[in-house]
């Protein structure tokens, strides 16, 4: 038997045993007073703790780890010299069969995991044993384009906050799993839904909306964490009383999409919330919405107190290829042309990498990081210089990147140790076409689509390390067939990621050399994270419908 196959089979046996063990613990623990006491052992997650989350590397207190969304763990027990000793410590089987896209939170040894379609479970982060499970009841008439997804929760004090597929925001007691309040954000029958982890800003819960394929009008909301009352709403398509409404022909702004379906970032010093917006609608037929279509496909900087727009940067004006700008903005301070700058780092779905000044939105760096054929480059303001005849047609036009983009919603990472930005990139192409389509509330409104030119396995993914001061490539790690995994960097100079055929791996953050891999049996379609319990570092990732936790050999 080949060694690689033997490793896979041996791991499958261990995984099955660990999963069965975790399920047995879950059923027993949920009914015991000892489990309830253990679940209550975490300390309340105050605003001060969230502000200084990087100083608690044993915990993972928000979706991207910290407000700057660097997805960098300061834990260094696992490093380049011992990562090959990682082994499975436990596995938790999610009851639903949907593919998990969750990134767990860990607070003082308690892990909170969202399960598809809109559930959350509390686990012992050291064993995978279950404390409680909250299940959100959903209507039968959901309108969702892309699977029954839920990517995570936020926590403040002793309360968890979760988005649901029927466009609700719910607050859940983190110690017991009991519902605290339930707020309808928008009408799910009109195509609105929610899939992303919220973001806490002081005593507010900031949360986006999905539904860009249903002709919605996008927005970003803030709710009072205690009462669930709405504090502010920032529309991502300006209304007719705003001059930027002129970037939409006629009344097309009313059904223009621009959703906010992935979690943003926050700079507490500037008090700015940063959030990406999705594609304009209909996705591929731009003739019915002539103009730049602000603020679709943009980075928005909003006042954290009021939601007022401070600046925006549009990556793809008048997008006709469905290149949502919903990648997570990474914030950092870097040396740029001889001076330290507060920047935002962004590898966009349109296959260009950008560095922006996060105080002003000024364009600093822009260069392709994945294969693209639609733009000759970017002008001095970062606006794309389009190649003629690359817009979709009824007959079809082949363009790179594909609809899935040069990257997508899966999280990039940044290491302050190496100064490198890490992104999961894809070099591919698509034949784009248009069709006539009338808007009907609650039905998909896309105006076209895409066909594969060659089988998807003909193309390839790469983990690419970029210098954010220049956009230059430092190294790349090829993945066959491809990857739709988020990334994690660590103080041990490691980068973790996964593949569609079930491999979970660790790379040297400085060189890209593969140092460790293991097959987890199903697609890794989520972001890895790291935490520690009782001095032991774990690296956890969801693959298929199982959460796996790895640690060093005893």
N, C-alpha and C positions, 0 to 999 in steps of 0.2 A: 504493500500500500504506500503511495507517495506520502512523504512526511507532511506536506501541507494539508492533504486530505485527512490524515490521521489526527492532526491538530483540530481540524474543524469538527470531526466526529466526536472526539473526546470532549471538546468544548460544549457540543450540543447535549451530551449526556449530563455534564455538570450543570449546564444552564437549566435543563428540564428539572433536575433535582432541586436546584436553588429556587426555581419558580414555584414548584410544588410546596417546598418548605415555606416560602413567603406567603402563599395562599393559605396554608394551614395556620400559620401564625396570625394572618389577617383575620380569619374566621374566629379564632379563639380570642385574640387580643381585643377585638371590638367590644366584647361583652364583659371584660374584667375591669374591676376598679384600678388595678395596677396599671393597666394600659391608659386609663383616663388620667391618672396622675402623671405618667410619663409624658403624655401628650401636652399636659399643662406646664411642662418644665421650662419652656422657653421664656425668656424675658420679653416684655412688650417692645415692639420695634418702633421706637420713637423717631421723630423727624431728625433728631441729632444723630441717631444711629444710621439712618439712611444717608445723611450728608457725609458721613465718615465711613461708608461701607467698605472702602478699600482697606481700612484699618482693622477689619474683621475678616481676614481671608479665610477663616474656618467656616464662614457663612457665605451664602449667596442670596442677597437680600432683595434683588429685583431682577427682572427678566434678563438684562444685559450685564448684571453683576454690580455695576456702578452707574451713576448718572451720566458719565462720559461715554458709556457703552463700549468701552475698549475690550470687554470680554477677556480681560487679563487677570489671572489669579496670581496673587503674591505667594501662594504656597510653593515651597521648593523641596519638599521631602521627596517627591518624584522628579527626577531630573534626567539629563541626557545619559548619565552613566548607569542608571539603574532602571530605566523605564522598561527595559526588556524583561523585568521581573514582575510586571503587573499581572494580576490574575483576578478572576471573577470572585467577588465577595458576596454578592446577592443579586437576585433578579426579581422584579415585581411584574406580574402578568396583569395588564390592563384588561378588564372584563370585555370591553368593546373591541370589535375586530378592526376598527378603523386604524389607519396608519397614524402613529403618534407624531405630532410636531411640537411637543411641549419642551420647554426648558424648566426644570424644577427650581423651586426656591428651597433653601435650607436655612433654618433659624435655630441655633443652639441645639442641633442634633435632631430636629424635626424637619422632614422634607414634605413639601406641598407640591403635588403633581396634578396638572389638569389632564383629564381624559376626554376623548371624543365621546359624544358630541359637545356636551357642556357640563361636565362633572369635575369634581376635585376630590382628591384623596390625601389624607395625612399619613405619613409613614415614619417609622423609626429609621433615621438616615444611616444607622450602623448595621441594621439587619434587614430592612425592607418590610418588616412587620407593619400591619395596618392598624391605625388608631381609629379612624372614622372615614366615612365617604359621604359626600354630598352629591345628590343627583338632581339636576335641574330638569323639570318637566318641559318638553318642547311640543309645540303644535305640529300637526301633520302636514301643514301647507307651507313648509319652509321654502324660501327662494335662495339657493346657494349655487355658486358656479363651480366651486373647486374643492369639494369634499367637506366632510363634517369635521372641521378643524377647530382646535382650541390650543393656543400656544403658551398660555401661562397665566399666572395671577400676580397681583401686587399685594403688599401687606403694609399696614400702618397700625401701630398699637397692637391690638389682639384681634384684628379684623382683616380678612382676606377680601379682595375685590376681583371679580371675574366677569368677563364679557361672555355673552351667550349667543348662540346662532339665531335666536329669534329677536335679536337687537335689544336685549336687556343688559343692564349692569346690576349685578347682585353683590351684596355684602354678606359675608359668612363668618361666623364666630370661629376663629382659628383654633380654639381649644376643643370645641365640641362638634363642629361641622353644622351647627344650627344656622338657619337663615336669619339674618338681621334685618335686611330690607331688600326690596326688589324694585328696580326702576326701569320702565320702558323708555328706551332712548329714541326709537323710531319705529315706524310701521313695517314689520317684516313682510307683510303682504304686498308692499310696494317695492320689494327687492332689497331692503336694508337688512344687514346682518352684522355680527361682531365676532371676531376670531382672535384678536390680539390681546396680549397682556396689557392692562392699564399701567400708567405711570403716576406715582405719588409726587405731588409738588406741594410742600407744606401740609395744609389740611385739606387739600383738594385731590380728587381722583381724575386724572386727565386720560381720556379714552377716545379712540377713533371709531371709524365706521367702515364697513365693507359693503360691496354691492355695485361696483363700477361697471359690471356687465348688465345691469338692469336699468340703466338710465336714471340713477339716483342723482341727487345734488349733494356732494360731499361736505363734511364738516368735521371739526374736532371739538369735543365737549370737555367741560370741567364740572365735577359734582362735589358737593360738600361730603366729606368722608363720613361724617357722623349721621347726617340726616338723609343723604341721597338727593338733596335739592340741587338743581342745576345752578351753577355759578356763572358760567358764560358759554357761549357757542361761537366758534370762529368758522364761518363758511369758507370753504376752499374754492368756491366759485362766486365771485362778487355779484351782488344784485344790481338791478338797473339804475340805482342811484349812485353807483360807483363808476369812475371813469374806466377802470379795467374791465368792466362789463362789455366794453366795445370790442374786446378781443374774441367775442362770441357773436357770430352772425345771427340776426333775428332773435328768436326766443330759445336758441339751442342751449343756452346756459341752464335752462330749467331741468334738462335731462343730461347734463354734461359730465356726470361721473365725478372724477377727481376724489376718490375715496382716500381714507387715511388708515389703511388696514394693517399696518405693522407699528410696533411700539417706537416711540421717539426717544430723545435724549434731553438733558437739562443742564444748564450752566447756572449754579446758584449764585456765583459772583455777579454775573450779568443779569440774572433773573430772566433768562430766555429759555423757552421751550422750543425745541427743534423737532420738526416732524416732516416726513415725506408724504407726497400726494401721488395718487395713482393716475391711470390713463384717463383721457377725456373719452366721452361716449357720444356716438357709438365708436367702438374701438378702431375700426379700420376704414370706415367711410368718412373722411374728413370734409367731403363736399357739403355736408349738411351743417357744419359748424366751422365755417371759414374763420381764420384768424389764429392768433397764438394760443388761444384757449387757456388763459390764466385762471387759477393757479395750478392747473393740472401739471403733472410731471415736474414738480418743483420741491425745493427745500423751503420750508417756512420757518421763520423765527418769530415767535409770539411772546408778548409780555406774560410772564408767569402769573401775574396777579389778575389781569383783565382779559387776556386772550387777544389783545390788540396786535395787529400785524406790524412788526418792526422792520423786517426786510424779507425779500424772497429772492430765490434764484431758480430760474426755469431751465432745466437741463435739455428738454426736448420740446421746443415750441411746436404747436400744431402736430402733436404725435399722431401718426397713422399706423404704428406698428405695435401698439400695446406695450410700450416700454415704461411701465410704472416706475416712478421714483419713490418706491417704498422701501428702499434699502435703509438699514439703520445708520443714522449719522454718527460717526465716531469723532469725539472731541479730544483735542490734545494741544499741547504747547510744543512747537518745533522750531528749530532754527531754519529760517527762510531768508535767503539772500543777505546773510550776515546779521540778522536780528531775530529775536524770539517773537513768534507770532502765535496768537490764539487762533487755532484753525479748526475747521471741520473737514474730515476726510471722507470721501464718498466715491465708491466704485459703483457706477450706475448701470442699470439694466441695458442702456443703449450702447454699452461696451467702452465708454470713456470713463477714466478715473479723473476725479476733481479734488483739488484742495481749495477751500474757500476760507476767507477771514470770517470767523464766526461772530465777531462784533458787528461787522458792517455788511457781510455778504459779498465782499469784493472777491472777484475771481483771481486766483493766484496760479493754479496749475491745472492743465487739462491735457490728457494724452490717452490714446487707446490702451486698454489692458487686455482686451480680447479681440478676436477677429471681427472686423466691421467693414462694410462696403457702402454705407449710406451717407457718409460725410467725408469731405476732403480734409477736414480738420475743424478747429474752433478758432473764432476770431479773438481779438484782444479782450473782449468782454465775456468770452466763454460761450458765445452763441455758435451753434453748429453751422458749418458751410456745407449745405446739402449737395450731394451728387445728383445730377438731373436724372429723372425717370426711375426713381427708386420708390415712389409711392405705389401702394397697391392698385391694381387694375382689375376689371372683370375677368381678364384672361390670366392674370397672375404674374408676379414679378419676384425674382429670387433676390433676397437681400440677407446680409449678415449684420447683426446677430439674429437668431430666430426669435419667435414670439417669447420663448422663455428667457431670452436675453443673454448678454455676456455674463451676467450673474442675476440673482433674483432675491427673494426675501431672506434666504438663509444668511445668517449673520457673519460678517467679517470680524477680524480681530486686529488689535494693535498692541505691540509690546513696547513699553517705555525703555526696556532694557536694550533691545536691538534697534529701536527706532524704525521698525518696519511695519507696514500695513499688510495684512494677510487677507486674501480674498479667494473664494472659490469661483473660478472663471470657466467659461464654456466657449469653445470655438465651434460655431455651427452656422447653419443658414436655414431659411424657410422660403417657400413660395407663398407670397401674400396676395390675397385677392379681395375684392369688394363685391358687395351685393346690395340691392335696394332693400330697405327694411323700415317699417313704420314703428314708432314707439307705441307700446301698449303697456300700461302700468302693471308691474309685477311679472312681466315677461322679459326674457333676455333681449338686449338691444345692442348688437355688436357690428352689424353692417359689413360682414365679411368673415375672413378666417385665414387659415394657413394650411399648407400641405407640406409634408416632408419631401425633400428632394431625393435624399438617400436614406436608408435605414438609420435610425438614431445612433446605433452603435458604430457607425462609420466615423462619427465625430468624437471629440475627446474633451474631458475636463482637465483642469490643472489647478493645484493650489499655487498661487503666485504671490511672491513677496515683493512689495513695491516700496520705493523710497518716496514718502509723501511730499518731500521738498521739491522733487523733480518729476515724479511719476515713473521713474526709470525702474525696469525690472531688475531685481537682485538675484532671484532664483525662481525656478518653477519645478513642481512635482507633478508628473503626468499621471492621470487616473483613467484606466480603461475598465468598463466602458465610460462611466461618468459619475459625477457626484452631485447630490443636492443637499449636502450637509452644511450646517453652520460650523464655525471654527472657534477654538479656544487657544489662547496663548497663556503660558505660565512663566513664573519666575525661575523655574527649572530649565528655561530655554527650550521649551517644547511647544509644538503646535499640534492640536488634536483635530481630527476630522474623520469623515466616513464616506462610504460609497453606496451606490444603488444596489450592488450585489452583496451587501452585508458586511463589508470589511470596515473595521474601526482601527485607526492607525495613529501613530505619533511620529512627528517629524522633528528634526533638529531645526530650531527657529532661526539659526544663523546661516545654515547651508541648504536646508531642504532635504537632507538625507533621511530616508526612512529608518527609524530605530525600533519600531515595534508595530505589530498588527495582529488582529484576531478577528475571526468571522463570527458575527453575532446572529447570523441566520436570516436577517431581513434588512430591508433598506434603512439606512440611516438618513432620516429626513428631518433632523432637529439639530439644535445647538448643544454641544457638550458643555459641561460646567464642572467645577471643582469645589470641594469643601473638605472639612476635616471634623472628625469626632474623636474625642479622647486622644488627640495627638496623631491619629492616623489620617493621612490624606486619601481621599477618594476622587476618582474621575467618573462622572456619571453621564449617560447618554440614553436617549430613547431611540429604539430601532424596532420597526414593525409596530407591535402593540405591547412591547416589553421595555421597562426601564432597567438598565444594567448599571451596576456600580463596581468599579475595579479599584484594587489597592495592591500594595506591595505584599509579597509573601511574608508571613510571620517569621 
